[in-house]
């Protein structure tokens, strides 16, 4: 397991109530490193945080780890099965990645 993946897994497991459900996959391509996070639906709010601040902080830390290892590290948080997000809202809005949603929150 690479350092960035191990770091993310450790950090997330410390934040959630269901650490056994945390799964991090790592893919390297021409854009850099993509870490994909799967967690229990009950823990989604803890990882996103108020107005996305926790997710933003996690991404910042991953970028620092990436810079130390000369790599661009990005994080994708998968919507868990049985998520608590309202289905009507999900259908009404076009599907966005977490990164796009985070950009919308910036003022």
MOPAC internal coordinates of N, CA, C and O (Angstrom, degrees):
PM7 1SCF
backbone

  N    0.0000 0     0.00 0     0.00 0    0    0    0
  C    1.4554 1     0.00 0     0.00 0    1    0    0
  C    1.5344 1   108.52 1     0.00 0    2    1    0
  O    1.2310 1   121.11 1   -47.11 1    3    2    1
  N    1.3208 1   115.49 1   132.89 1    3    2    1
  C    1.4621 1   120.88 1  -179.84 1    5    3    2
  C    1.5268 1   110.65 1   -73.54 1    6    5    3
  O    1.2310 1   120.75 1   -20.14 1    7    6    5
  N    1.3332 1   116.17 1   159.86 1    7    6    5
  C    1.4631 1   121.03 1  -176.63 1    9    7    6
  C    1.5260 1   112.76 1   -59.94 1   10    9    7
  O    1.2310 1   120.14 1   137.91 1   11   10    9
  N    1.3512 1   117.35 1   -42.09 1   11   10    9
  C    1.4578 1   119.04 1  -178.11 1   13   11   10
  C    1.5290 1   111.43 1   -65.40 1   14   13   11
  O    1.2310 1   120.66 1   140.22 1   15   14   13
  N    1.3267 1   116.34 1   -39.78 1   15   14   13
  C    1.4594 1   120.77 1   179.28 1   17   15   14
  C    1.5338 1   110.57 1   -67.54 1   18   17   15
  O    1.2310 1   120.21 1   136.53 1   19   18   17
  N    1.3207 1   117.21 1   -43.47 1   19   18   17
  C    1.4611 1   121.96 1   179.00 1   21   19   18
  C    1.5310 1   110.64 1   -63.64 1   22   21   19
  O    1.2310 1   120.78 1   138.80 1   23   22   21
  N    1.3328 1   116.12 1   -41.20 1   23   22   21
  C    1.4639 1   121.19 1   178.92 1   25   23   22
  C    1.5243 1   111.08 1   -61.42 1   26   25   23
  O    1.2310 1   120.58 1   131.78 1   27   26   25
  N    1.3388 1   116.51 1   -48.22 1   27   26   25
  C    1.4635 1   120.37 1  -179.70 1   29   27   26
  C    1.5246 1   110.91 1   -62.32 1   30   29   27
  O    1.2310 1   120.46 1   134.23 1   31   30   29
  N    1.3219 1   116.72 1   -45.77 1   31   30   29
  C    1.4637 1   120.43 1  -178.97 1   33   31   30
  C    1.5285 1   110.83 1   -60.51 1   34   33   31
  O    1.2310 1   120.16 1   134.93 1   35   34   33
  N    1.3311 1   117.31 1   -45.07 1   35   34   33
  C    1.4630 1   121.12 1   178.85 1   37   35   34
  C    1.5264 1   110.69 1   -60.68 1   38   37   35
  O    1.2310 1   120.74 1   132.39 1   39   38   37
  N    1.3303 1   116.19 1   -47.61 1   39   38   37
  C    1.4607 1   121.22 1  -176.69 1   41   39   38
  C    1.5290 1   111.06 1   -62.01 1   42   41   39
  O    1.2310 1   120.21 1   132.71 1   43   42   41
  N    1.3280 1   117.21 1   -47.29 1   43   42   41
  C    1.4589 1   121.14 1  -177.36 1   45   43   42
  C    1.5244 1   111.01 1   -66.47 1   46   45   43
  O    1.2310 1   120.22 1   138.47 1   47   46   45
  N    1.3334 1   117.18 1   -41.53 1   47   46   45
  C    1.4670 1   120.08 1   179.78 1   49   47   46
  C    1.5190 1   111.95 1   -61.51 1   50   49   47
  O    1.2310 1   120.20 1   150.28 1   51   50   49
  N    1.3224 1   117.23 1   -29.72 1   51   50   49
  C    1.4604 1   120.56 1   178.14 1   53   51   50
  C    1.5364 1   112.15 1   -75.55 1   54   53   51
  O    1.2310 1   120.11 1   158.28 1   55   54   53
  N    1.3333 1   117.40 1   -21.72 1   55   54   53
  C    1.4670 1   121.55 1  -176.41 1   57   55   54
  C    1.5245 1   113.91 1   -92.37 1   58   57   55
  O    1.2310 1   119.69 1   155.91 1   59   58   57
  N    1.3212 1   118.19 1   -24.09 1   59   58   57
  C    1.4630 1   120.84 1  -170.90 1   61   59   58
  C    1.5233 1   112.62 1   -99.32 1   62   61   59
  O    1.2310 1   121.11 1   -15.57 1   63   62   61
  N    1.3435 1   115.48 1   164.43 1   63   62   61
  C    1.4652 1   121.83 1   176.71 1   65   63   62
  C    1.5282 1   112.17 1   -86.96 1   66   65   63
  O    1.2310 1   120.63 1   161.53 1   67   66   65
  N    1.3414 1   116.40 1   -18.47 1   67   66   65
  C    1.4658 1   121.55 1  -177.87 1   69   67   66
  C    1.5292 1   110.41 1  -121.89 1   70   69   67
  O    1.2310 1   119.93 1  -109.97 1   71   70   69
  N    1.3407 1   117.74 1    70.03 1   71   70   69
  C    1.4724 1   119.89 1  -174.87 1   73   71   70
  C    1.5275 1   113.66 1   -63.68 1   74   73   71
  O    1.2310 1   119.71 1   155.26 1   75   74   73
  N    1.3278 1   118.17 1   -24.74 1   75   74   73
  C    1.4614 1   120.07 1   179.96 1   77   75   74
  C    1.5231 1   112.20 1   -69.50 1   78   77   75
  O    1.2310 1   119.99 1   161.18 1   79   78   77
  N    1.3537 1   117.63 1   -18.82 1   79   78   77
  C    1.4619 1   122.15 1  -179.58 1   81   79   78
  C    1.5257 1   113.20 1   -88.87 1   82   81   79
  O    1.2310 1   120.04 1   176.81 1   83   82   81
  N    1.3364 1   117.53 1    -3.19 1   83   82   81
  C    1.4634 1   121.50 1  -178.29 1   85   83   82
  C    1.5294 1   109.39 1   -76.82 1   86   85   83
  O    1.2310 1   121.42 1   -52.02 1   87   86   85
  N    1.3282 1   114.89 1   127.98 1   87   86   85
  C    1.4670 1   120.71 1   178.38 1   89   87   86
  C    1.5265 1   108.19 1  -136.16 1   90   89   87
  O    1.2310 1   120.49 1   -53.69 1   91   90   89
  N    1.3184 1   116.67 1   126.31 1   91   90   89
  C    1.4629 1   122.19 1   179.08 1   93   91   90
  C    1.5207 1   108.54 1  -119.19 1   94   93   91
  O    1.2310 1   121.08 1   -54.60 1   95   94   93
  N    1.3350 1   115.54 1   125.40 1   95   94   93
  C    1.4578 1   119.49 1   174.60 1   97   95   94
  C    1.5169 1   108.35 1  -113.06 1   98   97   95
  O    1.2310 1   120.99 1   -30.39 1   99   98   97
  N    1.3328 1   115.70 1   149.61 1   99   98   97
  C    1.4677 1   121.51 1  -174.71 1  101   99   98
  C    1.5200 1   109.40 1  -126.70 1  102  101   99
  O    1.2310 1   120.99 1   -51.40 1  103  102  101
  N    1.3400 1   115.70 1   128.60 1  103  102  101
  C    1.4608 1   121.94 1   177.66 1  105  103  102
  C    1.5276 1   107.60 1  -130.11 1  106  105  103
  O    1.2310 1   120.85 1   -45.73 1  107  106  105
  N    1.3221 1   115.98 1   134.27 1  107  106  105
  C    1.4670 1   121.34 1   177.59 1  109  107  106
  C    1.5226 1   108.08 1  -111.94 1  110  109  107
  O    1.2310 1   120.59 1   -49.52 1  111  110  109
  N    1.3420 1   116.47 1   130.48 1  111  110  109
  C    1.4573 1   121.28 1   175.27 1  113  111  110
  C    1.5214 1   108.60 1  -141.38 1  114  113  111
  O    1.2310 1   120.62 1    12.78 1  115  114  113
  N    1.3347 1   116.41 1  -167.22 1  115  114  113
  C    1.4721 1   119.94 1  -177.35 1  117  115  114
  C    1.5282 1   112.95 1   -65.78 1  118  117  115
  O    1.2310 1   120.16 1   160.22 1  119  118  117
  N    1.3300 1   117.30 1   -19.78 1  119  118  117
  C    1.4695 1   121.36 1   179.43 1  121  119  118
  C    1.5235 1   111.80 1   -84.52 1  122  121  119
  O    1.2310 1   119.76 1   165.97 1  123  122  121
  N    1.3210 1   118.06 1   -14.03 1  123  122  121
  C    1.4523 1   121.74 1  -178.29 1  125  123  122
  C    1.5118 1   110.80 1   126.10 1  126  125  123
  O    1.2310 1   120.92 1    32.93 1  127  126  125
  N    1.3164 1   115.85 1  -147.07 1  127  126  125
  C    1.4551 1   122.46 1  -177.63 1  129  127  126
  C    1.5242 1   108.72 1  -102.86 1  130  129  127
  O    1.2310 1   120.64 1   -47.60 1  131  130  129
  N    1.3299 1   116.39 1   132.40 1  131  130  129
  C    1.4604 1   121.12 1   174.61 1  133  131  130
  C    1.5098 1   108.11 1  -116.80 1  134  133  131
  O    1.2310 1   121.05 1   -62.80 1  135  134  133
  N    1.3367 1   115.60 1   117.20 1  135  134  133
  C    1.4572 1   121.27 1   174.61 1  137  135  134
  C    1.5209 1   107.22 1  -100.41 1  138  137  135
  O    1.2310 1   120.66 1   -53.34 1  139  138  137
  N    1.3267 1   116.34 1   126.66 1  139  138  137
  C    1.4558 1   121.55 1   179.51 1  141  139  138
  C    1.5149 1   108.11 1  -110.18 1  142  141  139
  O    1.2310 1   120.97 1   -51.68 1  143  142  141
  N    1.3245 1   115.74 1   128.32 1  143  142  141
  C    1.4579 1   122.27 1  -174.99 1  145  143  142
  C    1.5160 1   110.56 1  -109.78 1  146  145  143
  O    1.2310 1   120.85 1   -52.81 1  147  146  145
  N    1.3154 1   115.97 1   127.19 1  147  146  145
  C    1.4625 1   122.71 1   172.69 1  149  147  146
  C    1.5252 1   107.36 1  -117.31 1  150  149  147
  O    1.2310 1   120.80 1   -51.10 1  151  150  149
  N    1.3421 1   116.07 1   128.90 1  151  150  149
  C    1.4589 1   120.94 1  -179.70 1  153  151  150
  C    1.5168 1   109.69 1  -136.98 1  154  153  151
  O    1.2310 1   120.83 1   -10.08 1  155  154  153
  N    1.3129 1   116.02 1   169.92 1  155  154  153
  C    1.4576 1   122.58 1   175.85 1  157  155  154
  C    1.5248 1   108.90 1   -65.81 1  158  157  155
  O    1.2310 1   120.49 1   -38.11 1  159  158  157
  N    1.3266 1   116.67 1   141.89 1  159  158  157
  C    1.4644 1   121.56 1  -178.15 1  161  159  158
  C    1.5344 1   112.09 1   -57.19 1  162  161  159
  O    1.2310 1   120.16 1   146.68 1  163  162  161
  N    1.3168 1   117.29 1   -33.32 1  163  162  161
  C    1.4656 1   121.16 1  -179.24 1  165  163  162
  C    1.5301 1   112.28 1   -66.65 1  166  165  163
  O    1.2310 1   120.24 1   156.95 1  167  166  165
  N    1.3237 1   117.15 1   -23.05 1  167  166  165
  C    1.4641 1   121.50 1  -176.36 1  169  167  166
  C    1.5276 1   113.68 1   -94.64 1  170  169  167
  O    1.2310 1   120.04 1   177.25 1  171  170  169
  N    1.3139 1   117.53 1    -2.75 1  171  170  169
  C    1.4628 1   120.97 1  -174.37 1  173  171  170
  C    1.5305 1   111.69 1   -57.83 1  174  173  171
  O    1.2310 1   120.11 1   135.75 1  175  174  173
  N    1.3176 1   117.40 1   -44.25 1  175  174  173
  C    1.4651 1   120.93 1  -179.53 1  177  175  174
  C    1.5164 1   113.09 1   -61.34 1  178  177  175
  O    1.2310 1   120.47 1   144.18 1  179  178  177
  N    1.3229 1   116.71 1   -35.82 1  179  178  177
  C    1.4678 1   120.23 1   179.59 1  181  179  178
  C    1.5167 1   111.67 1   -67.03 1  182  181  179
  O    1.2310 1   120.68 1   145.04 1  183  182  181
  N    1.3252 1   116.31 1   -34.96 1  183  182  181
  C    1.4649 1   120.16 1  -177.36 1  185  183  182
  C    1.5255 1   111.26 1   -81.29 1  186  185  183
  O    1.2310 1   119.82 1   142.86 1  187  186  185
  N    1.3241 1   117.94 1   -37.14 1  187  186  185
  C    1.4649 1   120.73 1   178.26 1  189  187  186
  C    1.5234 1   110.29 1   -74.30 1  190  189  187
  O    1.2310 1   120.32 1   133.56 1  191  190  189
  N    1.3301 1   116.99 1   -46.44 1  191  190  189
  C    1.4618 1   121.35 1   179.17 1  193  191  190
  C    1.5142 1   112.18 1    77.86 1  194  193  191
  O    1.2310 1   120.84 1    -5.26 1  195  194  193
  N    1.3174 1   116.00 1   174.74 1  195  194  193
  C    1.4628 1   121.07 1   179.62 1  197  195  194
  C    1.5147 1   109.98 1   -65.87 1  198  197  195
  O    1.2310 1   121.32 1   -53.21 1  199  198  197
  N    1.3183 1   115.07 1   126.79 1  199  198  197
  C    1.4626 1   123.25 1  -179.25 1  201  199  198
  C    1.5306 1   112.00 1    52.82 1  202  201  199
  O    1.2310 1   120.81 1  -153.60 1  203  202  201
  N    1.3233 1   116.05 1    26.40 1  203  202  201
  C    1.4593 1   120.09 1   177.05 1  205  203  202
  C    1.5133 1   114.72 1    77.66 1  206  205  203
  O    1.2310 1   119.98 1  -167.23 1  207  206  205
  N    1.3215 1   117.65 1    12.77 1  207  206  205
  C    1.4660 1   119.84 1  -174.47 1  209  207  206
  C    1.5213 1   113.57 1   -67.15 1  210  209  207
  O    1.2310 1   119.70 1   143.33 1  211  210  209
  N    1.3319 1   118.17 1   -36.67 1  211  210  209
  C    1.4649 1   119.69 1   179.43 1  213  211  210
  C    1.5248 1   110.07 1   -67.44 1  214  213  211
  O    1.2310 1   120.20 1   134.87 1  215  214  213
  N    1.3321 1   117.23 1   -45.13 1  215  214  213
  C    1.4675 1   120.67 1   178.33 1  217  215  214
  C    1.5291 1   110.39 1   -61.09 1  218  217  215
  O    1.2310 1   120.52 1   140.23 1  219  218  217
  N    1.3175 1   116.61 1   -39.77 1  219  218  217
  C    1.4602 1   120.86 1   179.12 1  221  219  218
  C    1.5355 1   110.59 1   -62.61 1  222  221  219
  O    1.2310 1   120.70 1   137.90 1  223  222  221
  N    1.3268 1   116.27 1   -42.10 1  223  222  221
  C    1.4658 1   120.81 1   179.71 1  225  223  222
  C    1.5255 1   111.09 1   -66.24 1  226  225  223
  O    1.2310 1   120.60 1   139.72 1  227  226  225
  N    1.3420 1   116.46 1   -40.28 1  227  226  225
  C    1.4670 1   120.16 1   178.07 1  229  227  226
  C    1.5255 1   109.92 1   -62.57 1  230  229  227
  O    1.2310 1   120.22 1   137.53 1  231  230  229
  N    1.3252 1   117.18 1   -42.47 1  231  230  229
  C    1.4731 1   120.68 1   178.60 1  233  231  230
  C    1.5301 1   111.08 1   -63.12 1  234  233  231
  O    1.2310 1   120.54 1   139.69 1  235  234  233
  N    1.3163 1   116.58 1   -40.31 1  235  234  233
  C    1.4656 1   120.46 1   178.60 1  237  235  234
  C    1.5213 1   110.52 1   -61.60 1  238  237  235
  O    1.2310 1   120.44 1   134.02 1  239  238  237
  N    1.3297 1   116.77 1   -45.98 1  239  238  237
  C    1.4636 1   120.12 1   178.67 1  241  239  238
  C    1.5292 1   111.50 1   -62.19 1  242  241  239
  O    1.2310 1   120.32 1   140.47 1  243  242  241
  N    1.3329 1   116.99 1   -39.53 1  243  242  241
  C    1.4625 1   119.75 1   178.69 1  245  243  242
  C    1.5249 1   111.37 1   -65.76 1  246  245  243
  O    1.2310 1   120.16 1   143.93 1  247  246  245
  N    1.3185 1   117.30 1   -36.07 1  247  246  245
  C    1.4677 1   119.72 1   177.60 1  249  247  246
  C    1.5219 1   110.66 1   -65.29 1  250  249  247
  O    1.2310 1   120.42 1   142.29 1  251  250  249
  N    1.3312 1   116.79 1   -37.71 1  251  250  249
  C    1.4678 1   120.76 1   177.64 1  253  251  250
  C    1.5283 1   109.90 1   -64.95 1  254  253  251
  O    1.2310 1   120.29 1   135.12 1  255  254  253
  N    1.3276 1   117.06 1   -44.88 1  255  254  253
  C    1.4679 1   120.77 1   176.81 1  257  255  254
  C    1.5265 1   109.52 1   -60.09 1  258  257  255
  O    1.2310 1   120.45 1   138.59 1  259  258  257
  N    1.3229 1   116.74 1   -41.41 1  259  258  257
  C    1.4607 1   121.10 1   178.53 1  261  259  258
  C    1.5116 1   112.39 1   -62.90 1  262  261  259
  O    1.2310 1   120.61 1   135.80 1  263  262  261
  N    1.3328 1   116.44 1   -44.20 1  263  262  261
  C    1.4710 1   119.70 1   179.62 1  265  263  262
  C    1.5173 1   110.96 1   -60.72 1  266  265  263
  O    1.2310 1   120.59 1   141.04 1  267  266  265
  N    1.3105 1   116.48 1   -38.96 1  267  266  265
  C    1.4569 1   120.49 1   179.68 1  269  267  266
  C    1.5285 1   110.71 1   -62.86 1  270  269  267
  O    1.2310 1   120.71 1   150.40 1  271  270  269
  N    1.3390 1   116.24 1   -29.60 1  271  270  269
  C    1.4676 1   121.43 1  -179.18 1  273  271  270
  C    1.5309 1   112.26 1  -106.48 1  274  273  271
  O    1.2310 1   120.34 1  -161.98 1  275  274  273
  N    1.3420 1   116.96 1    18.02 1  275  274  273
  C    1.4630 1   123.02 1   178.74 1  277  275  274
  C    1.5253 1   112.92 1    53.92 1  278  277  275
  O    1.2310 1   120.46 1  -134.11 1  279  278  277
  N    1.3301 1   116.72 1    45.89 1  279  278  277
  C    1.4702 1   121.33 1   179.62 1  281  279  278
  C    1.5208 1   109.00 1  -140.55 1  282  281  279
  O    1.2310 1   121.06 1   -30.22 1  283  282  281
  N    1.3153 1   115.58 1   149.78 1  283  282  281
  C    1.4636 1   121.07 1   174.25 1  285  283  282
  C    1.5203 1   106.90 1   -93.59 1  286  285  283
  O    1.2310 1   120.50 1   -62.49 1  287  286  285
  N    1.3352 1   116.64 1   117.51 1  287  286  285
  C    1.4606 1   121.45 1  -176.19 1  289  287  286
  C    1.5204 1   109.25 1  -110.08 1  290  289  287
  O    1.2310 1   120.83 1   -53.52 1  291  290  289
  N    1.3310 1   116.01 1   126.48 1  291  290  289
  C    1.4589 1   122.20 1   176.59 1  293  291  290
  C    1.5190 1   109.22 1  -119.16 1  294  293  291
  O    1.2310 1   121.11 1   -26.51 1  295  294  293
  N    1.3207 1   115.49 1   153.49 1  295  294  293
  C    1.4633 1   121.64 1  -178.89 1  297  295  294
  C    1.5137 1   110.15 1  -121.16 1  298  297  295
  O    1.2310 1   121.15 1   -48.75 1  299  298  297
  N    1.3190 1   115.41 1   131.25 1  299  298  297
  C    1.4592 1   122.01 1   172.50 1  301  299  298
  C    1.5189 1   107.07 1  -117.33 1  302  301  299
  O    1.2310 1   120.62 1   -53.16 1  303  302  301
  N    1.3302 1   116.42 1   126.84 1  303  302  301
  C    1.4601 1   121.26 1   177.94 1  305  303  302
  C    1.5164 1   107.31 1  -104.83 1  306  305  303
  O    1.2310 1   120.50 1   -65.46 1  307  306  305
  N    1.3217 1   116.65 1   114.54 1  307  306  305
  C    1.4595 1   120.69 1  -179.39 1  309  307  306
  C    1.5217 1   110.81 1   -74.97 1  310  309  307
  O    1.2310 1   120.98 1   -40.10 1  311  310  309
  N    1.3288 1   115.73 1   139.90 1  311  310  309
  C    1.4618 1   121.47 1   173.78 1  313  311  310
  C    1.5256 1   107.35 1   -69.11 1  314  313  311
  O    1.2310 1   119.56 1   -59.82 1  315  314  313
  N    1.3389 1   118.45 1   120.18 1  315  314  313
  C    1.4647 1   119.67 1  -176.72 1  317  315  314
  C    1.5260 1   112.20 1   -72.04 1  318  317  315
  O    1.2310 1   121.03 1   -25.48 1  319  318  317
  N    1.3254 1   115.63 1   154.52 1  319  318  317
  C    1.4636 1   120.70 1   173.25 1  321  319  318
  C    1.5228 1   107.66 1   -61.75 1  322  321  319
  O    1.2310 1   121.07 1   -42.73 1  323  322  321
  N    1.3149 1   115.55 1   137.27 1  323  322  321
  C    1.4615 1   118.98 1   179.97 1  325  323  322
  C    1.5099 1   112.85 1    72.98 1  326  325  323
  O    1.2310 1   120.20 1  -153.75 1  327  326  325
  N    1.3236 1   117.22 1    26.25 1  327  326  325
  C    1.4625 1   121.33 1   178.78 1  329  327  326
  C    1.5145 1   110.63 1   -61.39 1  330  329  327
  O    1.2310 1   120.48 1   -22.17 1  331  330  329
  N    1.3249 1   116.68 1   157.83 1  331  330  329
  C    1.4641 1   121.21 1  -175.27 1  333  331  330
  C    1.5160 1   113.16 1   -89.71 1  334  333  331
  O    1.2310 1   119.89 1  -177.22 1  335  334  333
  N    1.3317 1   117.81 1     2.78 1  335  334  333
  C    1.4486 1   120.71 1   178.98 1  337  335  334
  C    1.5269 1   108.86 1   -67.18 1  338  337  335
  O    1.2310 1   120.06 1   -40.39 1  339  338  337
  N    1.3126 1   117.48 1   139.61 1  339  338  337
  C    1.4670 1   122.07 1  -177.06 1  341  339  338
  C    1.5195 1   110.22 1   -65.06 1  342  341  339
  O    1.2310 1   119.53 1   -51.32 1  343  342  341
  N    1.3425 1   118.51 1   128.68 1  343  342  341
  C    1.4576 1   120.59 1  -178.96 1  345  343  342
  C    1.5251 1   112.76 1   -61.39 1  346  345  343
  O    1.2310 1   119.70 1   143.40 1  347  346  345
  N    1.3354 1   118.17 1   -36.60 1  347  346  345
  C    1.4675 1   120.59 1  -179.37 1  349  347  346
  C    1.5260 1   110.38 1   -62.31 1  350  349  347
  O    1.2310 1   120.35 1   138.90 1  351  350  349
  N    1.3124 1   116.94 1   -41.10 1  351  350  349
  C    1.4651 1   120.72 1   179.28 1  353  351  350
  C    1.5229 1   110.22 1   -67.14 1  354  353  351
  O    1.2310 1   120.45 1   142.47 1  355  354  353
  N    1.3099 1   116.74 1   -37.53 1  355  354  353
  C    1.4617 1   120.36 1  -179.52 1  357  355  354
  C    1.5256 1   110.71 1   -67.97 1  358  357  355
  O    1.2310 1   120.37 1   144.31 1  359  358  357
  N    1.3364 1   116.90 1   -35.69 1  359  358  357
  C    1.4581 1   119.90 1   179.83 1  361  359  358
  C    1.5187 1   111.71 1   -76.39 1  362  361  359
  O    1.2310 1   120.31 1   145.11 1  363  362  361
  N    1.3228 1   117.01 1   -34.89 1  363  362  361
  C    1.4572 1   120.53 1  -175.99 1  365  363  362
  C    1.5319 1   111.38 1   -71.75 1  366  365  363
  O    1.2310 1   120.52 1   140.69 1  367  366  365
  N    1.3198 1   116.61 1   -39.31 1  367  366  365
  C    1.4625 1   120.17 1  -177.70 1  369  367  366
  C    1.5231 1   109.66 1   -90.88 1  370  369  367
  O    1.2310 1   120.14 1   -35.56 1  371  370  369
  N    1.3361 1   117.34 1   144.44 1  371  370  369
  C    1.4585 1   118.51 1   175.27 1  373  371  370
  C    1.5202 1   109.13 1   -65.02 1  374  373  371
  O    1.2310 1   120.60 1   -34.26 1  375  374  373
  N    1.3257 1   116.45 1   145.74 1  375  374  373
  C    1.4500 1   120.49 1  -177.02 1  377  375  374
  C    1.5274 1   109.80 1   -67.32 1  378  377  375
  O    1.2310 1   120.91 1   -49.53 1  379  378  377
  N    1.3209 1   115.86 1   130.47 1  379  378  377
  C    1.4550 1   121.71 1  -179.55 1  381  379  378
  C    1.5128 1   109.44 1  -123.85 1  382  381  379
  O    1.2310 1   121.25 1   -26.11 1  383  382  381
  N    1.3064 1   115.21 1   153.89 1  383  382  381
  C    1.4558 1   118.97 1   172.48 1  385  383  382
  C    1.5263 1   107.45 1   -77.10 1  386  385  383
  O    1.2310 1   121.05 1   -14.81 1  387  386  385
  N    1.3075 1   115.60 1   165.19 1  387  386  385
  C    1.4647 1   119.85 1   178.61 1  389  387  386
  C    1.5283 1   109.45 1   -61.98 1  390  389  387
  O    1.2310 1   120.16 1   142.87 1  391  390  389
  N    1.3398 1   117.30 1   -37.13 1  391  390  389
  C    1.4669 1   120.38 1   179.63 1  393  391  390
  C    1.5253 1   111.51 1   -63.02 1  394  393  391
  O    1.2310 1   120.33 1   138.28 1  395  394  393
  N    1.3442 1   116.98 1   -41.72 1  395  394  393
  C    1.4620 1   120.29 1   177.93 1  397  395  394
  C    1.5217 1   110.94 1   -64.94 1  398  397  395
  O    1.2310 1   120.77 1   138.38 1  399  398  397
  N    1.3103 1   116.14 1   -41.62 1  399  398  397
  C    1.4641 1   120.13 1   178.46 1  401  399  398
  C    1.5260 1   110.55 1   -63.27 1  402  401  399
  O    1.2310 1   120.43 1   141.50 1  403  402  401
  N    1.3413 1   116.79 1   -38.50 1  403  402  401
  C    1.4666 1   120.93 1   178.96 1  405  403  402
  C    1.5360 1   110.10 1   -64.68 1  406  405  403
  O    1.2310 1   120.41 1   140.60 1  407  406  405
  N    1.3328 1   116.82 1   -39.40 1  407  406  405
  C    1.4725 1   120.38 1   177.77 1  409  407  406
  C    1.5307 1   110.69 1   -61.83 1  410  409  407
  O    1.2310 1   120.53 1   141.78 1  411  410  409
  N    1.3328 1   116.59 1   -38.22 1  411  410  409
  C    1.4721 1   120.68 1   179.19 1  413  411  410
  C    1.5252 1   111.47 1   -63.33 1  414  413  411
  O    1.2310 1   119.99 1   151.50 1  415  414  413
  N    1.3296 1   117.63 1   -28.50 1  415  414  413
  C    1.4567 1   121.57 1  -177.18 1  417  415  414
  C    1.5279 1   112.16 1   -78.53 1  418  417  415
  O    1.2310 1   120.21 1   159.67 1  419  418  417
  N    1.3228 1   117.21 1   -20.33 1  419  418  417
  C    1.4688 1   120.04 1  -178.91 1  421  419  418
  C    1.5158 1   109.91 1   -69.59 1  422  421  419
  O    1.2310 1   121.37 1   -45.70 1  423  422  421
  N    1.3281 1   114.99 1   134.30 1  423  422  421
  C    1.4576 1   119.98 1  -178.17 1  425  423  422
  C    1.5083 1   109.46 1  -109.28 1  426  425  423
  O    1.2310 1   120.10 1   180.00 1  427  426  425

